[in-house]
Amino acid sequence: MRGARVDLLSNATETGSSVTWPGGRGSFVVAGTFNGATVSLQLLGPNGTTWITAGTYTTLTAEGIGNFDLPQGRIRAAVTGGSPSGLYAIAVTVDL
């Protein structure tokens, strides 16, 4: 499933809905106006209620890309702090 893409945020100002991640390596890409916000890639934990941050490379305070390797499950882009506007985030499968 090389190059599969899931949209996480589209012109957003707050945490997005969760989507299914097929599992494996990927890139988390975020663009937009952060205004002091942090955008983090999160995976729903095994208890079905706790969101776990995927790692330091996928916790962004400015536009950027972070690589990750996650099991299959539900993921989301979590937005905290600041006054963001027009945030866009995707996760794309990649072969690293």
Solvent accessible surface area in square Angstrom, and as a share of the most:
residue,aa,sasa,rsa
1,M,168,0.75
2,R,198,0.72
3,G,45,0.43
4,A,27,0.21
5,R,149,0.54
6,V,30,0.17
7,D,83,0.43
8,L,11,0.06
9,L,8,0.04
10,S,84,0.54
11,N,100,0.52
12,A,18,0.14
13,T,76,0.44
14,E,122,0.55
15,T,50,0.29
16,G,19,0.18
17,S,92,0.59
18,S,33,0.21
19,V,40,0.23
20,T,69,0.40
21,W,1,0.00
22,P,49,0.31
23,G,23,0.22
24,G,30,0.29
25,R,115,0.42
26,G,0,0.00
27,S,16,0.10
28,F,0,0.00
29,V,45,0.26
30,V,2,0.01
31,A,45,0.35
32,G,23,0.22
33,T,66,0.38
34,F,15,0.06
35,N,90,0.46
36,G,68,0.65
37,A,0,0.00
38,T,33,0.19
39,V,0,0.00
40,S,12,0.08
41,L,0,0.00
42,Q,25,0.11
43,L,26,0.13
44,L,47,0.23
45,G,7,0.07
46,P,142,0.89
47,N,97,0.50
48,G,44,0.43
49,T,107,0.62
50,T,67,0.39
51,W,62,0.22
52,I,83,0.42
53,T,63,0.37
54,A,32,0.25
55,G,31,0.30
56,T,116,0.67
57,Y,170,0.65
58,T,1,0.01
59,T,51,0.30
60,L,25,0.12
61,T,96,0.56
62,A,61,0.47
63,E,110,0.50
64,G,24,0.23
65,I,117,0.59
66,G,5,0.05
67,N,74,0.38
68,F,17,0.07
69,D,94,0.49
70,L,19,0.10
71,P,85,0.53
72,Q,132,0.59
73,G,21,0.20
74,R,95,0.35
75,I,0,0.00
76,R,55,0.20
77,A,0,0.00
78,A,6,0.05
79,V,18,0.10
80,T,85,0.49
81,G,56,0.53
82,G,50,0.48
83,S,79,0.51
84,P,16,0.10
85,S,52,0.33
86,G,21,0.20
87,L,0,0.00
88,Y,107,0.41
89,A,1,0.01
90,I,33,0.17
91,A,0,0.00
92,V,31,0.18
93,T,14,0.08
94,V,43,0.25
95,D,105,0.55
96,L,118,0.59
